Amino acid sequence: MLTPDNREIASSTDFQSDDIPIGELLSFLAEHKEKPLVFSYDGRSVKPGYHVTEVKAGSFAALDCGANPESWTELFIQLWDVSEGERTHMPAGKFSAIIRKVSEQVALDPTAKLTFEVSDGIAQMQLHKASMPMIRGSEVHVSLSARAASCKPRDRWLVEQAKATAACCGPAKGDGQPCCN
């Protein structure tokens, strides 16, 4: 994507291993439609009566703290963490159907950054990222962790440093010793 003055905008679609896009989440859930979907955050599971109260899709353009243009798409899923009567955790298929219903009215990018907004209706809403789902017993579990602020130029620098280290410190040719020693 280009800015009005034809500068290239970096796309922030690089996800950390514990931050999945909506397309990956839905692909996983498609294999487990009947299983209860349990989200957890702050060391506990959401209550069995939780609701998906809102799904928002957005395209963003911004400048990071290094004055670098950035653009990304993001999907916000709001979870209301409440108990209601005899309700159980919603099946993974129902969650997927809610997202599919939204996609009939709102264009959803399967590579969109995924952010969960979670509140019990009393405490302030908290922003979370989702990790890859796991099967525990007969349930699908998705761990949510706080979405922290970051410095994108620093994050990019750290990724480049890790790549350089990995390239340097791989096995040496023939002698089995890493090249960095």
JOLIN-V704248 format. One record per pair of residues at least 24 apart in sequence whose ideal C-beta (glycine too) atoms are under 10 Angstrom apart, sorted by the first residue. I is the first residue (numbers start at 0). J is the second residue. Records with the same first field share a line. If there is no record, write none. Layout:
# JOLIN-V704248
I = J, J
This chain:
# JOLIN-V704248
0 = 58, 60, 68, 69, 70, 71
1 = 68, 70
2 = 60, 62, 68, 70
4 = 68
6 = 67, 68
7 = 67, 68, 70
8 = 60, 61, 62, 67, 68, 69, 70, 71
9 = 63, 67, 68, 69, 70, 71, 151, 155
10 = 69, 70, 71, 72, 110
11 = 59, 61, 63, 69, 70, 71, 72, 73, 112, 151, 154, 155
12 = 70, 71, 72, 108, 110, 111, 112
13 = 71, 112, 154, 155, 158
14 = 110, 112, 113, 128
15 = 128, 130, 154, 158
16 = 130, 131
17 = 128, 129, 130, 131, 142, 144
18 = 112, 113, 114, 128, 129, 130, 131, 144, 146
19 = 112, 113, 128, 129, 130, 131, 132, 141
20 = 72, 73, 74, 108, 109, 110, 111, 112, 113, 129
21 = 54, 56, 72, 73, 74, 76, 98, 102, 107, 108, 109, 110, 111, 112, 113, 114, 129
22 = 74, 107, 108, 109, 110, 111, 113
23 = 109, 110, 113, 129, 131, 132
24 = 74, 76, 91, 94, 95, 98, 109, 113, 129, 130, 131, 132, 139, 141
25 = 91, 94, 95, 98, 99, 102, 107, 109, 113
26 = 95, 109, 132
27 = 91, 95, 131, 132, 133, 134, 139, 141
28 = 90, 91, 92, 93, 94, 95, 98, 132, 139, 141
29 = 91, 92, 95
30 = 91, 132, 134, 139
31 = 90, 91, 92, 95, 132, 134, 137, 138, 139
32 = 90, 91, 92, 93, 94, 95, 96, 139
33 = 90, 91, 92, 93, 137, 139
34 = 88, 90, 91, 92, 132, 134, 135, 136, 137, 138, 139, 140
35 = 87, 88, 89, 90, 91, 93, 136, 137, 138, 139, 140
36 = 88, 89, 90, 91, 92, 93, 94, 95, 132, 138, 139, 140, 141
37 = 87, 88, 89, 91, 132, 135, 138, 139, 140, 141, 142
38 = 76, 78, 80, 88, 94, 115, 117, 127, 129, 132, 139, 140, 141, 142, 143
39 = 127, 130, 140, 141, 142, 143, 144
40 = 78, 80, 115, 117, 125, 127, 129, 141, 142, 143, 144, 145
41 = 80, 117, 125, 127, 143, 144, 145
43 = 80
44 = 80, 88, 138, 140, 142
45 = 78, 79, 80, 81, 82, 88, 89, 115, 117, 119, 141, 143
46 = 78, 79, 80, 81, 82, 83, 86, 88, 119
47 = 81, 82, 83, 84, 85, 86, 87, 88, 89
48 = 79, 80, 81, 82, 83, 84, 85, 86, 87, 88, 89
49 = 78, 79, 80, 81, 82, 83, 86, 88, 89, 94, 117, 119
50 = 77, 78, 79, 80, 81, 83, 86, 89, 97, 120
51 = 76, 77, 78, 79, 89, 93, 94, 97, 98, 101, 115
52 = 76, 77, 78, 79, 81, 116, 118, 120
53 = 77, 78, 79, 101, 116
54 = 97, 98, 100, 101, 102, 104, 105, 107
55 = 101, 105, 114, 116
56 = 101, 102, 104, 105, 106, 107, 108, 111
57 = 105, 111, 112, 114
58 = 106, 108, 111
59 = 112
61 = 151
62 = 151
63 = 149, 150, 151, 152, 153, 154, 155
64 = 148, 149, 150, 151, 152, 153
65 = 150, 151, 152, 153, 155, 156
66 = 152
67 = 151, 152, 155
69 = 151
71 = 108, 110, 111, 112
72 = 106, 107, 108, 109, 110, 111, 112
73 = 108, 111, 112, 113, 114
74 = 98, 101, 102, 105, 107, 108, 109, 111, 112, 113, 114, 115
75 = 111, 112, 113, 114, 115, 116, 126
76 = 101, 113, 114, 115, 116, 117, 127, 129
77 = 114, 115, 116, 117, 118, 124
78 = 115, 116, 117, 118, 119, 124, 125, 127, 143
79 = 116, 117, 118, 119, 120, 124
80 = 117, 118, 119, 120, 121, 122, 125
81 = 118, 119, 120, 121
82 = 119
88 = 138, 139, 140
90 = 139
91 = 132, 138, 139, 141
94 = 139, 141
112 = 146
113 = 146
114 = 143, 146
115 = 141, 143, 144, 146
116 = 146
117 = 143
